[in-house]
Amino acid sequence: MVTNNSKETAKIAVTALEEKKAKDLKLLDISDVSVIADYFIIASGSNRNQVQAMADEVEEKLGKAGFTPRQVEGYQTANWILMDYQDIIIHIFDEENRLFYDLERIWRDGNLMEKVDLEG
C-alpha cells in the first residue's frame, strides 16, 4: 500500500529532478508488483555533471524535508546513480546506460504515473 509519506517523498524528488532538467522522467508505481518500494523514479541526464547535479538536488531537497537516503550508489562514475529512500528508489542514468538497462521494460507491470497523481 502506498503511503502519503512515499507520495510526498516522490513528489519532492520529481520536482528536484525537473529543476535540474532531467530528461525522459518516468514515475512508476510498483507497489502492486514488488515489496521493495512503492515507486521507482527513472530519469536521464546528458552528461556526468548533469547526472551528479540531479542526484545532489534530490538529496538536498529531500534532506531539507527530513528524508535521508538508506543508500546511494554509483555517484562517482555517474552512469547510473541509484538512490534508495526506502519507499522510493531513484535511478538517474546517463543516456547510454538508460537504454542498455531499460528499467521501464523490466518493470512494465508497474503503473506509469504523472506528478499530478501524487497530489492528495
Backbone torsions as a table, in degrees:
resi	resn	phi	psi	omega
1	MET	NA	132.1	-179.9
2	VAL	-77.2	129.9	179.5
3	THR	-96.9	160.6	175.6
4	ASN	-62.0	-32.4	178.6
5	ASN	-61.7	-43.7	179.9
6	SER	-70.5	-33.6	175.8
7	LYS	-63.4	-44.9	179.7
8	GLU	-62.7	-45.2	178.7
9	THR	-59.3	-46.7	-179.2
10	ALA	-62.9	-41.4	-179.2
11	LYS	-63.0	-44.2	178.4
12	ILE	-62.8	-43.5	-179.1
13	ALA	-64.2	-44.2	179.3
14	VAL	-61.7	-43.8	179.0
15	THR	-61.4	-43.5	179.2
16	ALA	-61.7	-42.3	179.2
17	LEU	-66.2	-40.0	177.3
18	GLU	-61.6	-39.3	-179.2
19	GLU	-63.4	-27.1	178.5
20	LYS	-100.0	20.4	172.9
21	LYS	61.5	42.5	176.4
22	ALA	-58.3	142.0	178.3
23	LYS	-99.0	144.8	172.6
24	ASP	49.9	51.9	-178.1
25	LEU	-72.1	125.2	179.7
26	LYS	-125.2	138.6	176.6
27	LEU	-119.7	117.2	-179.5
28	LEU	-114.3	126.9	171.8
29	ASP	-85.8	111.0	-178.8
30	ILE	-110.0	13.4	-174.4
31	SER	-63.2	-27.2	179.8
32	ASP	-87.1	-12.2	-175.7
33	VAL	-116.7	-6.0	-177.9
34	SER	-154.5	152.4	176.4
35	VAL	-98.1	-2.7	-175.5
36	ILE	-75.3	-25.3	-178.4
37	ALA	-167.6	167.4	173.3
38	ASP	-87.9	-39.7	-175.1
39	TYR	-132.4	145.5	163.6
40	PHE	-110.3	133.5	171.1
41	ILE	-115.2	125.9	-176.5
42	ILE	-123.7	130.7	-179.1
43	ALA	-147.9	160.5	178.7
44	SER	-124.0	151.3	170.7
45	GLY	-124.9	156.9	-174.0
46	SER	-85.4	-15.2	177.9
47	ASN	-155.6	171.8	-175.9
48	ARG	-56.5	-44.1	-178.9
49	ASN	-62.0	-42.2	-179.8
50	GLN	-68.4	-41.3	179.0
51	VAL	-59.5	-45.9	178.4
52	GLN	-66.5	-39.2	179.0
53	ALA	-63.4	-37.8	177.3
54	MET	-63.6	-45.0	178.5
55	ALA	-63.0	-42.4	178.6
56	ASP	-60.8	-42.8	-178.7
57	GLU	-65.5	-43.0	177.8
58	VAL	-60.7	-47.9	-178.2
59	GLU	-62.8	-40.8	179.5
60	GLU	-65.8	-49.6	-176.9
61	LYS	-66.1	-42.5	178.8
62	LEU	-70.0	-35.3	176.5
63	GLY	-61.1	-42.6	178.9
64	LYS	-64.5	-28.0	179.3
65	ALA	-87.8	1.1	175.6
66	GLY	93.3	12.2	179.6
67	PHE	-105.5	129.8	177.5
68	THR	-118.1	143.2	-178.9
69	PRO	-71.6	143.6	173.2
70	ARG	-73.3	-34.4	-177.9
71	GLN	-161.1	145.1	171.9
72	VAL	-131.0	127.6	-179.4
73	GLU	-127.5	148.3	172.4
74	GLY	86.0	9.8	-174.9
75	TYR	-63.2	-42.9	-175.0
76	GLN	-64.0	-45.8	-179.6
77	THR	-78.2	-32.4	175.6
78	ALA	59.0	28.1	171.3
79	ASN	-94.9	-22.0	170.6
80	TRP	-155.3	107.6	175.7
81	ILE	-99.8	125.2	178.2
82	LEU	-109.9	125.6	179.7
83	MET	-120.1	115.0	-175.7
84	ASP	-100.3	110.6	176.0
85	TYR	-111.5	40.9	179.7
86	GLN	61.9	-78.0	-176.8
87	ASP	-81.5	-17.1	174.3
88	ILE	-129.5	143.6	176.6
89	ILE	-124.0	126.1	-176.0
90	ILE	-106.7	129.1	178.4
91	HIS	-116.7	117.5	178.1
92	ILE	-117.1	116.7	-174.6
93	PHE	-112.1	156.8	158.2
94	ASP	-79.8	165.5	-171.9
95	GLU	-63.4	-39.4	-177.7
96	GLU	-64.3	-46.4	-179.4
97	ASN	-71.6	-29.4	175.9
98	ARG	-61.9	-44.9	178.0
99	LEU	-64.9	-41.3	-176.9
100	PHE	-64.1	-48.9	-175.3
101	TYR	-82.0	-27.1	172.1
102	ASP	44.8	56.6	-178.4
103	LEU	-60.6	-31.0	179.1
104	GLU	-60.3	-37.4	178.5
105	ARG	-70.6	-44.8	-178.8
106	ILE	-61.7	-38.2	-177.0
107	TRP	-105.2	30.8	-175.9
108	ARG	-64.1	-16.3	176.7
109	ASP	-75.4	-12.9	174.9
110	GLY	-73.7	162.6	-179.5
111	ASN	-94.5	120.6	176.2
112	LEU	-70.3	129.6	-176.7
113	MET	-123.7	166.4	172.3
114	GLU	-111.2	159.8	-179.8
115	LYS	-55.7	-37.3	-178.7
116	VAL	-63.1	-24.8	178.4
117	ASP	-66.5	-15.3	180.0
118	LEU	-84.9	-8.6	-179.8
119	GLU	-70.6	142.8	173.0
120	GLY	76.0	NA	NA
